[in-house]
Each structure stands twice: as structure tokens, then as C-alpha cells.
Amino acid sequence: MTLDQQPDAQITSGDGQPAATGGMRRILVCEGTGCVSFKSPEIRLALEAAVRELGLQERVAVGFTGCHGFCQQGPIVVVEP
């Protein structure tokens, strides 16, 4: 299943009630030194291209973060929410 075919997941708050997310998702790629050495900038560029190709710019934003402290497991990608 590709990203554009993925049904919207039910996002809930801690009490099990639906969370107000506005429908926007963020994909954040770590660009700390360790992750950069494992080509995280190329991963971010590929994700940005995929979002454009799939026409998901209104639903998905791709960006980068600093170090998460898990460099040995990098590159780290966080999806919010």
C-alpha cells in the first residue's frame, strides 16, 4: 500500500477520544551529525519528492530536526501526529 492509498488512521488523545490534528502530518528527518553521515538529507529530499509526486502537499509536510540522541540507530525519522 502506498502513502496515497493509506486510509487516514484514527488519531486519539490519551483518553481514547479523537485528537484534533487538522489532518496535517509532519515527517521530520534528523539532520544531526550522525544521521547526516548516514545520508539523512538524501532521505528528506526523497520524501519531499514523493509528497510532491503524490500531490500530498496539503496533507503532509516534510522537514528536518536536530539530534534525537539515537545516532547509532540513525537515520531517525519522526512522523507526527
QUIZIFEN-V590179 format. One line per field, one symbol per residue. phi: phi as a letter, one per 30 degrees, with the letter a starting at -180 (. if undefined). Layout:
phi->???
This chain:
phi->.cedcdddddcbdecideddciidcbcccdbdeddddciddddddddeddddedicedcbccbbbddcicedcddcbccbd
